[in-house]
């Protein structure tokens, strides 16, 4: 039976720093996109409903869920996810 060695604080600190680096990269990309940088200005990243209904809205007030405006119901609708 194999025994796994528990991570020490240095190991946990290393993984924490790597995760934080990736989160910072993601946040920078989101900021670029929301300001019309790479990816275009067709995406709004905000915790409030955008005035422009022609964009994809990343609702940061609800965990970063992507939403689009459905003209037939006049409501913002969550983008369906597909897992394969």
One Martini backbone bead per residue (centre of mass of N, CA, C, O) as a GRO file, in nm:
protein
   84
    1UNK     BB    1   0.094   0.038   0.025
    2UNK     BB    2   0.065   0.359  -0.042
    3UNK     BB    3   0.223   0.660   0.074
    4UNK     BB    4   0.133   0.983   0.115
    5UNK     BB    5   0.272   1.286   0.117
    6UNK     BB    6   0.239   1.559   0.279
    7UNK     BB    7   0.206   1.877   0.245
    8UNK     BB    8   0.379   2.139   0.297
    9UNK     BB    9   0.388   2.474   0.326
   10UNK     BB   10   0.569   2.514   0.077
   11UNK     BB   11   0.388   2.359  -0.121
   12UNK     BB   12   0.134   2.530  -0.080
   13UNK     BB   13   0.261   2.801  -0.155
   14UNK     BB   14   0.330   2.729  -0.443
   15UNK     BB   15   0.039   2.668  -0.544
   16UNK     BB   16  -0.080   2.937  -0.465
   17UNK     BB   17   0.098   3.113  -0.651
   18UNK     BB   18   0.011   2.979  -0.919
   19UNK     BB   19  -0.289   3.042  -0.898
   20UNK     BB   20  -0.259   3.352  -0.876
   21UNK     BB   21  -0.126   3.394  -1.148
   22UNK     BB   22  -0.364   3.288  -1.320
   23UNK     BB   23  -0.578   3.483  -1.212
   24UNK     BB   24  -0.435   3.739  -1.311
   25UNK     BB   25  -0.441   3.668  -1.611
   26UNK     BB   26  -0.747   3.650  -1.635
   27UNK     BB   27  -0.813   3.939  -1.535
   28UNK     BB   28  -0.659   4.081  -1.763
   29UNK     BB   29  -0.829   3.967  -1.997
   30UNK     BB   30  -1.099   4.077  -1.902
   31UNK     BB   31  -1.016   4.373  -1.910
   32UNK     BB   32  -0.949   4.385  -2.211
   33UNK     BB   33  -1.227   4.303  -2.316
   34UNK     BB   34  -1.400   4.524  -2.161
   35UNK     BB   35  -1.213   4.754  -2.328
   36UNK     BB   36  -1.178   4.642  -2.635
   37UNK     BB   37  -0.976   4.446  -2.684
   38UNK     BB   38  -0.901   4.154  -2.708
   39UNK     BB   39  -1.211   4.030  -2.855
   40UNK     BB   40  -1.361   4.282  -2.823
   41UNK     BB   41  -1.678   4.472  -2.754
   42UNK     BB   42  -1.895   4.213  -2.729
   43UNK     BB   43  -1.802   4.230  -2.421
   44UNK     BB   44  -1.934   4.227  -2.087
   45UNK     BB   45  -1.790   4.308  -1.765
   46UNK     BB   46  -2.033   4.271  -1.503
   47UNK     BB   47  -2.274   4.336  -1.225
   48UNK     BB   48  -2.440   4.484  -1.448
   49UNK     BB   49  -2.668   4.563  -1.664
   50UNK     BB   50  -2.655   4.622  -1.983
   51UNK     BB   51  -2.760   4.839  -2.233
   52UNK     BB   52  -2.632   4.654  -2.439
   53UNK     BB   53  -2.802   4.381  -2.613
   54UNK     BB   54  -2.553   4.284  -2.827
   55UNK     BB   55  -2.406   4.144  -2.597
   56UNK     BB   56  -2.191   3.974  -2.400
   57UNK     BB   57  -2.253   3.878  -2.061
   58UNK     BB   58  -2.050   3.897  -1.773
   59UNK     BB   59  -2.173   3.796  -1.460
   60UNK     BB   60  -2.012   3.885  -1.164
   61UNK     BB   61  -2.264   3.864  -0.959
   62UNK     BB   62  -2.283   3.531  -1.075
   63UNK     BB   63  -1.988   3.392  -1.127
   64UNK     BB   64  -1.945   3.452  -1.449
   65UNK     BB   65  -2.194   3.444  -1.622
   66UNK     BB   66  -2.317   3.388  -1.930
   67UNK     BB   67  -2.504   3.630  -2.133
   68UNK     BB   68  -2.805   3.689  -2.324
   69UNK     BB   69  -3.027   3.859  -2.531
   70UNK     BB   70  -3.375   3.797  -2.548
   71UNK     BB   71  -3.609   3.929  -2.760
   72UNK     BB   72  -3.867   3.751  -2.701
   73UNK     BB   73  -3.841   3.803  -2.366
   74UNK     BB   74  -3.671   4.047  -2.261
   75UNK     BB   75  -3.406   3.878  -2.157
   76UNK     BB   76  -3.158   3.752  -1.969
   77UNK     BB   77  -2.962   3.465  -2.071
   78UNK     BB   78  -2.822   3.175  -2.011
   79UNK     BB   79  -2.563   3.003  -2.111
   80UNK     BB   80  -2.525   2.702  -2.231
   81UNK     BB   81  -2.376   2.406  -2.134
   82UNK     BB   82  -2.116   2.176  -2.254
   83UNK     BB   83  -2.045   1.836  -2.186
   84UNK     BB   84  -1.797   1.570  -2.291
   0.00000   0.00000   0.00000
